[in-house]
């Protein structure tokens, strides 16, 4: 049994799915920007929220998912600046940063795999993946 | 830990042992994922994912069948597992430290992207033909450091080693500064008496 199940993230009115087998890779990318300790600290005490770290961590997820933006007529991977402005800029929902921290927390949350000698077959793994929970990041 | 002991630690209810002649291999696996300088630089900002990946590589090298994400989940959710992983990585790193009696790298400029510890040892020992690759991987880290020491005798300044000469020079400088302070005090006292 994998330590992670599929997770769904919304951005800009669109839903994206991170498969369970990809989540660990995404966590490592997020941790290049903001560590699990920092995410947990911000979740427990919103006064410790670091806007740029949250934006960079969330941007790492969006880039992994292939989210792009248009800059000077060119389509490029979404930048942390854009994520920052959307989350914290003028007109942004006041809850946006906390929602982002919640999504980051949900992303890193594994479940303890049982020490099993036999791995479930592919069909069983697919079935379990389809039951995965969903976290909505739409704002 | 003795000079020629391997390391052993608990993981997932089992004892995992790395014999002394496999320590360098285990360290190399660790450094493939997470170079020691990067691990040391993390400080309070430890990246749990990367450390889990590195520890999983060591566990696999030691014969365990485990995935990085499982190590991640276990160490994140279970404090005891986290402590065991921390102790294992610390023991592995300590096993490779050079003996304390000699200081190296004095006055050298830091390299921009220095190689890992095991890679440096390999380059020095195998690259210089001091031992074959097979013999290198069968060495304990302490033996590897002894070989490096034996093959790179310290620079001598007269009958003193470079380190001893440096110590002597520093002591002389301190003594000189103390004498200067004392003579300054004496001049000031004479001036005030006059």
Interface residues (C-beta under 8 A of the other chain):
Chain A: X2 X3 X4 X23 X24 X27 X28 X31 X32 X35 X36 X37 X38 X108 X110 X111 X112 X113 X115
Chain B: X12 X13 X44 X45 X46 X47 X48 X49 X50 X53 X67 X68 X69 X70 X72 X73 X74 X76 X77 X78
